[in-house]
Amino acid sequence: MLEAGAVIAGGHTVTDDEPKYGLAVTGMVHPQRIFTKGGAQVGDILVLTKPLGTGTISTALKRDKADLAHVASMVASMKRLNRSAAQALQAVGGVKSVTDITGFGLLGHGLEMAQASAHKFIFHFNQFPWLDGAIDYAEQFIFPGGASNNRLYWQAQVTFAPELSEAQQMLLWDPQTSGGLLAALPPDCFATFEQACHERQQPFWVVGHVAIGQGIEVLN
């Protein structure tokens, strides 16, 4: 919380088998610096700022099937703030459509952006970054229940390339904890964003683009 520049004011405790830590955030934002889910335009470049896979890895941990090195890598990713990524996007200017990837998985949150923008999102599976171990556990079909819930709720709006396996598809429905940002970048902003990320040592991956249409299409 100190790293994020925030102050904890109040709270309560719950007696349970596992420690829980949740926050309701209250603050102020400049009206000209607000990111919304909508506003993506045809031709925008879709970028992601953290690897995926926390759901399947954490579920493997709960089932005592996870490699501790994979767990350590996952925890390190979850502990990293999205601040530098958000600052890089703010430094660019002209970026309107942004969301974080959490409980609805990459596809659920991507659909929220696509619907709010009234356009289609096209993703390329082979361009997604994965946490170490995520693909291995997915191939063992180790997923939290939320992955199936996400698929049931959103699947009618997503089409997959036929060569993508069920495990690969499920990885994109996998709920994420402390995932990265998904942003739609106007092409003329890309070089500036790349430089802003380099200056902040912030990784990012190009994972798709915005097109005419509705819903989401996932290519190989």
N, C-alpha and C positions, 0 to 999 in steps of 0.2 A: 504493500500500500504506500509505503514511503517512496519507493521507486516511481510509482505512478503519480506522485504528488497529491495524494488524497489523504483525508483524515477520517478515521472511524469515529462516529458519534453515536453511542448507544448500542443496543443489541440485546440478545437473550441467548440462553443455552438450552440444549436439548440432550437428554440422556439417551444414548443409543450405542449400539455395538461398534459403529464406525464414526470417526470424526467427520463433521460436516461444516462447511464454511461457505456461506452464501451472503450476497450483498444486494441491497437495493441502492442504486446510485442516484444521487441528487446533485445537480449542478447547472451551470449556465453555458451556453454556446453562442458565439457570434452568429447572427442570422445569415451572414454571407459565407459562413464556413460550415454549413450543415451538409452532411452527406445523407442522401436518401436512397431507398432501394430502387426507385424509378429514375428515369432520365437517360438510360443507355440508348445509344443510337446505332443504327445499322452501320457496320464497319468498325465499331469499337473493338478493341483488343481486350480479351478477358485475362486478367492476371490473378494469381493466387500467391499469398505471402507466407504460408507455412505448409509443410507436408501433411498428408492425411494419414489416418490409421489409428487414432487413439482408442476408438471404440473396440476394435477387434483385439488390439494388444492388451487393453485393460481387462477385457473379458477373458483372454488367455491367462492373465495373471490371477484372476479370481478362480480359475479352474486349475491352477498350479501347473500350467503348461507353457508359461512364458519364460524365455531366456532373460535373465536379469539385465543383460546388456541392452536388450530391446526395451525393457522397462525404463532403464536409466535414460535412454535416448528420448523416449516418449515424455518422461517427466520434464526433461530439460526443455523440450518444445513447449509443453504446457505452461512452464514457468516464464517463458519469454513473453513480454508485453507486446501488444499490437501498436504501441505508441510510435515507434520509429517508422513503421509502415504507414500509419495514418499521417504522420508528419510529412513523409515523402509525397503522399497523395495531395496533401494540402499545399505543399511547395509548388506542385505542378500548376494548380489552378485549372479550371475547366472540367474537372472530374466531378460527376454528379452521382453516379450510381455505384454504391458500395454497400457491402454487408459483411458481417462476420459469419464464419462457418461453425455452427455449434450443433444443437440437438437434432435439427432436421437433416443433417448431413449435407454434403456438397450439392446434391441434386435438389433437395427441398429448399434450401436457401437460394440456390440458383434460380429455381422456379419462381420464388417470390420476386426476385429482381426482374426476371423475364416478363412476368405478368404485370408488374408495376410499370414496366417500360413499354409494354404492348409490342414486344419483339421476341424473336426466337434466339435462344442461346445454343451454339454448337460447340461441344467440347471434344477434345481428342484424348482418349484414354492414355495413350502412350506418352502424353506430355505431362501427366499428373505426377507430382512428387509424392513419395511414400516414405513413411517412417520405417526404419529397419525392423523387419519381422512382420510387417503388416500383411504383405502378400502371402507369406508362408502360413500365417494363421487363417487368412481368408480361404486359402486352398483346403484347409482342414474344416472349413465352414464354422469357424468360431466367431460368432457375432452376438452382440447384445440384442435383447428383444426389440429395442427401439429401431434397429435396422429394418426388421420386418414390418414394423408399424409404419415407418416412413415409406417403404415400398408400396404397401397396401393403400396408403392415402394418396400418393402422388403418381403412381405408375402409369395411369391412363394418359398422362401428359408428357411422358418420356419415351423416346424410341432409341433402341440400341443397335449398333452394328451386329449382324448375326454371328460374327466370329467372337464376340465377347462372351466369355463364360458367365454362368450364374454367379460364381464367386467374385469375378471382376465387377459385375453389375452391383452386387451387394456392397462392395467396398465404397461405392459412390452413395449408397443409402446410409452408410455407417455413421451413427451419431458421433460428433466430435466434441471433446472437452477442450476449451481454450484453443479453438482452431484459429486459423489465420483470417485475413481479409480477402474477399473476392471483389474485384473492382473492374469496371468497364472503362477503359482508357481510350479517348479519342486518338487516332493514329498520330496526329501532329503533336501529341503530348508525350508520346512513348519515350523519345530520347531524353527528355527532361526528367521524366520519372526514373528512367534507368540511372541517370547521373545522381539524382537525389537519393536513390537506394544505395548506390555505390558509396556516397559520402557518409551514409549512416550504417554501413555494413549490414544492410537489410536485404536478405535474399528474396527473390520472387521468381515465378515461373509463368510463362505464357501458356494458357491451357485451352484457349478457344477464341471465338469471336461472336459478335452479334450479327444476326441476319434477319431478313424479312420472314415473317411467319409467327407461329405460336409454339409454346412449350420448349422442350429441350431435345436435342439430338446428340447422342454420344457416338462418335466414330472411333475407330481403332487407333 
